[in-house]
């Protein structure tokens, strides 16, 4: 299980390599991803600024600090479901933990 850090309100991008049997998935074979936690659900089809793929769909990218209504100190376990052209129900892929932190900056 991979752990990510979300900094509230920050544009940090976390990248999850999509592996199958230790190798990257076939380029462009994955068509959709859903990341589900108890407090939120992100979908590459519905939330493409928060959850999206790299150019060849072998890396899942998330801007977790921009997820609405998360708060510093929270920890979320997220289940990732991947879809391809052959499945309508998706594949249970992996889970990740997201630790939420604040990152204060000076006011301008």
C-alpha positions as CSV (number, residue, x, y, z in Angstrom):
1,X,0.0,0.0,0.0
2,X,1.4,3.3,-1.1
3,X,1.1,6.4,1.1
4,X,0.5,9.9,-0.4
5,X,0.6,13.3,1.3
6,X,-2.0,15.9,0.5
7,X,-1.2,19.5,1.3
8,X,-4.5,21.5,1.7
9,X,-5.0,23.9,-1.1
10,X,-1.7,23.1,-2.9
11,X,-1.2,21.9,-6.5
12,X,1.2,19.1,-5.6
13,X,0.8,16.2,-8.0
14,X,1.3,12.6,-6.7
15,X,1.9,9.9,-9.4
16,X,1.0,6.3,-9.1
17,X,2.6,3.9,-11.6
18,X,0.1,1.4,-12.8
19,X,1.8,-2.0,-12.7
20,X,0.7,-5.4,-13.6
21,X,2.9,-8.3,-12.6
22,X,5.7,-5.9,-11.9
23,X,5.6,-4.2,-15.3
24,X,3.8,-1.1,-16.5
25,X,0.3,-1.7,-17.9
26,X,0.1,-1.6,-21.7
27,X,0.1,2.0,-22.9
28,X,-3.4,3.4,-23.4
29,X,-5.1,0.2,-22.3
30,X,-6.6,1.8,-19.1
31,X,-9.5,4.0,-20.0
32,X,-10.9,5.1,-16.6
33,X,-10.0,5.1,-12.9
34,X,-12.1,5.7,-9.8
35,X,-10.5,6.5,-6.4
36,X,-13.0,5.9,-3.5
37,X,-12.6,6.8,0.1
38,X,-15.2,7.1,2.8
39,X,-15.1,10.9,2.6
40,X,-14.8,11.4,-1.2
41,X,-14.9,9.7,-4.6
42,X,-12.9,10.8,-7.6
43,X,-13.4,9.7,-11.2
44,X,-11.1,10.4,-14.1
45,X,-14.2,10.9,-16.2
46,X,-15.9,13.3,-13.7
47,X,-12.9,15.0,-12.0
48,X,-10.2,15.3,-14.6
49,X,-8.4,18.2,-12.8
50,X,-8.0,16.1,-9.6
51,X,-7.6,12.6,-11.0
52,X,-6.1,11.9,-14.4
53,X,-3.7,9.8,-16.4
54,X,-0.3,10.8,-17.9
55,X,-0.1,11.0,-21.7
56,X,0.0,7.2,-22.2
57,X,-2.3,6.1,-19.4
58,X,0.4,4.2,-17.5
59,X,0.6,6.6,-14.5
60,X,-2.4,7.8,-12.5
61,X,-2.0,11.4,-11.2
62,X,-3.8,13.0,-8.3
63,X,-3.9,16.5,-6.9
64,X,-5.1,15.4,-3.5
65,X,-4.6,18.7,-1.8
66,X,-7.4,20.2,-4.0
67,X,-10.0,17.6,-2.9
68,X,-12.9,19.5,-1.5
69,X,-13.7,19.3,2.2
70,X,-10.7,17.4,3.4
71,X,-9.0,18.7,6.6
72,X,-5.5,18.6,8.0
73,X,-4.8,15.6,10.2
74,X,-7.2,13.3,8.3
75,X,-6.0,10.0,6.9
76,X,-8.0,8.4,4.1
77,X,-7.7,4.9,2.7
78,X,-8.6,4.9,-1.0
79,X,-9.6,2.0,-3.1
80,X,-8.6,2.3,-6.8
81,X,-10.7,0.7,-9.5
82,X,-9.4,0.6,-13.1
83,X,-11.4,0.2,-16.3
84,X,-10.4,-0.8,-19.8
85,X,-12.2,-1.5,-23.1
86,X,-13.0,-5.1,-22.0
87,X,-14.7,-4.5,-18.7
88,X,-17.7,-2.5,-17.6
89,X,-17.4,-3.4,-13.9
90,X,-13.7,-2.5,-13.5
91,X,-10.8,-4.2,-11.8
92,X,-10.1,-3.9,-8.1
93,X,-6.6,-2.6,-8.5
94,X,-4.9,-1.3,-5.3
95,X,-5.4,0.9,-2.3
96,X,-3.5,3.9,-1.2
97,X,-3.4,6.0,2.0
98,X,-3.6,9.8,1.9
99,X,-2.4,11.7,4.8
100,X,-3.7,15.3,4.9
101,X,-1.4,18.2,6.1
102,X,-1.6,21.9,6.1
103,X,1.0,24.0,4.3
104,X,0.6,27.6,5.4
105,X,2.1,30.4,3.3
106,X,2.4,34.2,3.9
107,X,-0.6,36.2,2.9
108,X,0.1,38.7,0.1
